Amino acid sequence: MKIEMKNYEVSMSKAATVAEGMKSLPVFQTVRGAEQWNAEKRAKLISDILAGYYVPPIAYGYVTDEDGNKALAIMDGQQRGNAIREAVESGKLDPETEVLISIDKARDGAELFRVLNIGVPVGSALVTAVSLEGIAGQALLA
């Protein structure tokens, strides 16, 4: 299944692809902290995926490296992604299991991250910092 619009796409991806994506999160995603969910919450997510229940999509966007190369990266869904990665690595989730993803093709990664995290208590200060140029933004992100 794939729903494609001018600037946005919703489709299915393999759990292994999501797990692999967790290895290269953009800096503005990693500053929020890797593990916020306890083992029970991670297990419940995997149970829901296996049961075929709706799980919100892992949100991807394009990031551009210093050489101008664009690549897809996870912008939202770090806790779900970590649970999927852990389940794939431990054999609790088949790597071929399909997971819902969304891809924003219009906004760059930093802008998409800000949009997805407006009003999120942990992320709000960081989202503001991401938009800062120079010493203040770099200091807070560090």
C-alpha positions in Angstrom: 0.0 0.0 0.0 1.2 3.5 -0.9 -0.5 6.8 -0.8 1.4 9.4 -2.6 0.6 13.1 -2.8 2.6 16.0 -4.2 4.8 16.6 -1.1 3.9 13.6 1.1 3.8 9.9 1.0 2.5 7.2 3.4 3.5 3.6 2.8 4.7 0.4 4.4 8.3 -0.3 5.1 10.1 -3.4 6.5 10.9 -3.5 10.2 14.5 -4.1 9.3 14.6 -0.8 7.4 13.2 1.1 10.4 15.7 -0.7 12.7 18.6 0.3 10.4 17.4 3.9 10.3 17.8 4.1 14.0 21.6 3.9 13.6 21.8 7.3 11.9 19.5 9.7 13.5 20.0 13.4 12.8 21.6 15.4 15.7 18.4 17.3 16.4 16.6 13.9 16.9 19.3 12.4 19.2 19.5 15.3 21.6 16.0 14.3 23.0 17.3 11.1 24.5 17.3 7.6 23.3 15.3 5.5 25.7 12.2 7.0 27.2 9.9 4.0 27.0 10.1 1.2 29.6 10.2 -2.5 28.6 6.5 -2.9 29.1 5.6 -0.1 26.7 8.1 -1.4 24.1 6.6 -4.9 24.3 3.1 -3.5 23.9 4.0 -1.7 20.7 5.5 -4.9 19.3 2.4 -6.8 20.3 0.2 -4.2 18.6 2.2 -4.4 15.4 2.0 -8.2 15.4 -1.7 -8.1 16.0 -2.2 -5.7 13.0 -3.4 -2.8 15.1 -2.9 0.8 13.9 0.4 2.2 15.0 1.2 5.8 14.1 3.7 6.1 11.3 7.4 6.6 11.8 8.0 10.0 10.2 10.9 10.4 7.8 12.2 13.5 6.1 15.2 14.4 4.0 18.4 15.7 5.6 21.3 17.2 3.6 24.9 16.5 4.6 27.8 18.9 4.3 28.5 17.7 0.7 24.9 18.5 -0.4 23.8 14.8 -0.5 20.2 14.1 0.6 19.2 11.1 2.5 16.0 9.9 4.4 16.2 10.1 8.1 13.8 9.4 11.0 12.3 12.7 12.2 9.7 11.4 14.6 9.1 8.0 16.2 12.4 7.5 18.0 10.8 5.5 20.8 8.8 3.3 18.4 11.9 2.9 16.2 14.0 1.8 19.2 11.4 -0.7 20.2 11.3 -2.1 16.6 15.1 -2.2 16.4 15.3 -4.0 19.7 12.6 -6.5 18.7 14.2 -7.2 15.3 17.6 -7.7 16.9 16.2 -10.0 19.6 14.2 -12.1 17.1 10.8 -11.0 18.6 9.9 -9.3 15.4 10.5 -10.7 11.9 12.6 -8.2 9.9 10.1 -8.5 7.0 7.2 -7.3 9.2 5.6 -4.2 7.6 5.6 -0.9 9.5 3.7 2.2 8.6 5.9 5.2 7.6 5.4 8.7 6.3 7.8 10.7 4.2 7.6 14.5 4.0 9.1 15.4 0.6 8.7 19.2 0.9 10.4 20.3 4.1 14.0 19.7 5.1 14.7 17.6 8.1 15.2 20.4 10.6 12.0 22.2 9.6 10.0 19.0 9.7 11.4 18.2 13.1 10.3 21.6 14.4 6.8 21.1 12.9 6.4 17.7 14.4 7.6 18.7 17.9 5.8 22.1 18.4 4.3 21.9 21.9 6.2 18.9 23.0 7.6 19.7 26.5 10.9 17.9 26.2 11.5 19.1 22.6 10.2 22.6 22.7 13.4 24.2 23.9 15.4 22.0 21.6 13.2 22.8 18.7 13.8 26.5 19.3 17.5 25.8 19.5 17.6 23.9 16.3 16.5 27.1 14.5 19.1 29.2 16.2 22.3 30.0 14.2 25.6 30.4 15.9 26.8 30.0 19.5 23.4 29.8 21.3 22.0 27.0 19.2 25.2 25.1 19.0 25.7 25.3 22.8 22.2 24.0 23.6 22.4 21.3 21.0 25.8 20.2 22.4 
